[in-house]
Amino acid sequence: SLSFSFNDKELVSGSYKINAYNKKDYDESSKTLMEGANPIKTLTSSFNLIYLTERINEDDTALNKSDYLIKSFEIDTSNFRNKGVGDALLYVNDEVLLEYKNILPEVHLSDTFTISNISDESVLTTTKNGKVEYLKALKEGEATVTVETSMLKSASIKIKVSSVPVNKIEIGTTSLTKLDINQSATYKVDVYPFDVADKTWTAKFESEDMAKLATLTTDMDNSTFSLKALAAGKVKVIVTSNANSDVSTSIEVTINAPASGVDAVKNLMIGSTYKAYPGTIKFIDETNAEGDFSNSAFPNNKCTFNWSIEEKDGKYVFTITNLKKDENYSTSGFSLKEGSQKNTYDINYISEDAKQLVVYTATYTGRFNKQ
């Protein structure tokens, strides 16, 4: 914006304000700024004029234009990755508007700045949006950029271009941390930020002895690694970025010892359904089960109960507790009863391979086979 103030017909003061915007905020098709665009830099200036009542010798008051031409300047890197500190740094695909500082003289005539040379145009190049010129990083490397004014005053700067650095690596949060022997699991690895050039990583056990407990294989195409459990114990896998060895993460996995005795039988029962002529029994988890003995004559014969197993005299005794029947359950049909035995000889049991369940605590003996 530009404004002037007059006293009668005499110009007495003036001011201007110039805003610079990012390329992304400019709509090339309509030649207008996008809604909500914010300036990245603002230049302002003002002046006041004082008129002398008597004219002084023109030679004594005339301004010398050459005194106000730009004599020197520097390229400002405050909007680079280095934030104006140390060596100039950009990341691949960065696009920046060149800015300038330490312009001498401080009070100077307006001038244009143009990129006149780039020592390696495979590393850096220029792009334009209207009359605004930007510098774009293409690939890793170094290049010297030279900028000139219209009066051929120049400044140069060496710029290093690097790949976007890895700053975080993660293993999927839903990954398994417990495995049974012979069980396999796959783990997803994510490298951040997502636009890094090198997303590769290395996975290894914390110690070589852990290779006796599990096998570790990697699939870099899908950014995953897999474990197969071999023996009981704990393994710790450390995943490290190949691009930045300071960035790593880890996961600890427990390999369960194989269940035996009662635990082994219970593991085989949980989640399974057993069927007999009266109906079915389904074991929901390690303590809860449900029975369904409905038919056309007795449509509401359903129940829930708690269950447990203990080993006695070489048998796995099956006990029913907290039996709860549906409100309209008919006792005329098959019905379970609480307890573990009907008499001294007729004791509920589950076979060692968990394939057959025999229940004596019922209206009549139920022999249920695993489905």
Secondary structure by P-SEA (a helix, b strand, c coil): cbbbbbccccccccbbbbbbbcccccccccccccccccccbbbbbcbbbbbbccccccccccccccccccccbbbbcccccccccccccccccbbbbbbbcccccccccbbbbbbccccccccccccccccbbbbbbccbbbbbbbbbcccccbbbbbbbbbccccccccccccccccccccbbbbbbbbbccccccccccccccccccccccbbbbbbccccbbbbbbccbbbbbbbbbbccccccccbbbbbbbccccaaaaaaaaaccbbbbccccbbbbccccccccccccccccccccccccccccccccbbbbbcccccccccccccccccccccccccbbbbbcccccbbbbcccccbbbbbcc
